Amino acid sequence: MSFDRHGNRLWRDVQALLESEHARYAVGEIAVPYGTCTEPSNVRAGGGACPVRFRCAGCDHFRTNVSFLPDLTAYLDDLLRTRERLAATMDGVDEWARADATPTEEEITRIRRLINRVKGDLTELSAAERAQVDEAISVVRKHRAVNLGMPSVRVHPPQPASEALA
């Protein structure tokens, strides 16, 4: 149950694809907040070269799926809170900075419409299909939450000179 930025379903007949087509599709995308990106320069750069500054909801290269629904809902809530907070009187902020930081009505509408389309498609499923989707979502979300144990630099506090010589 994948969707583009407009909320249109993608890959309705995914079972018909060959395994090699699934692999080819996955190679041409990179994980971004709330979905995946297929923009070639961003994929090539491992997700660090978005030409539109990670405004995914406004880009045709953005894809999402039903497993991101809780994240999209939280994002919408955050956009609404941010808009209200920035609309309140705040001293010390230039108007251009406030305008750039304030979520646009278009972005809020786009995210709201996307959420409604995903939820609408979920309601059209039978109970058995919904159970399968829920099971797949729980597996995907568990996998997404796994810490990969990336290496980090350990910082040791300096030892007193007397202990360092011992």
Buried (B, 14 or more C-beta within 10 A) or exposed (E): BBBBBEBEEEBEEEEEEEEEEEEEBEEEBBEBBBBBBBBEEBBEEEBEEBEEEBEBBEBEBBBBBBBBBEBBBEBBEEBBEEBEEBEEEEEEEEEEEEEEEBBEEEBBEBBBBBBEBBEEBBEEBEEEEEEEBEEBBEEBEEEEEEEEEEEEEEEEEEEEEEEEEE
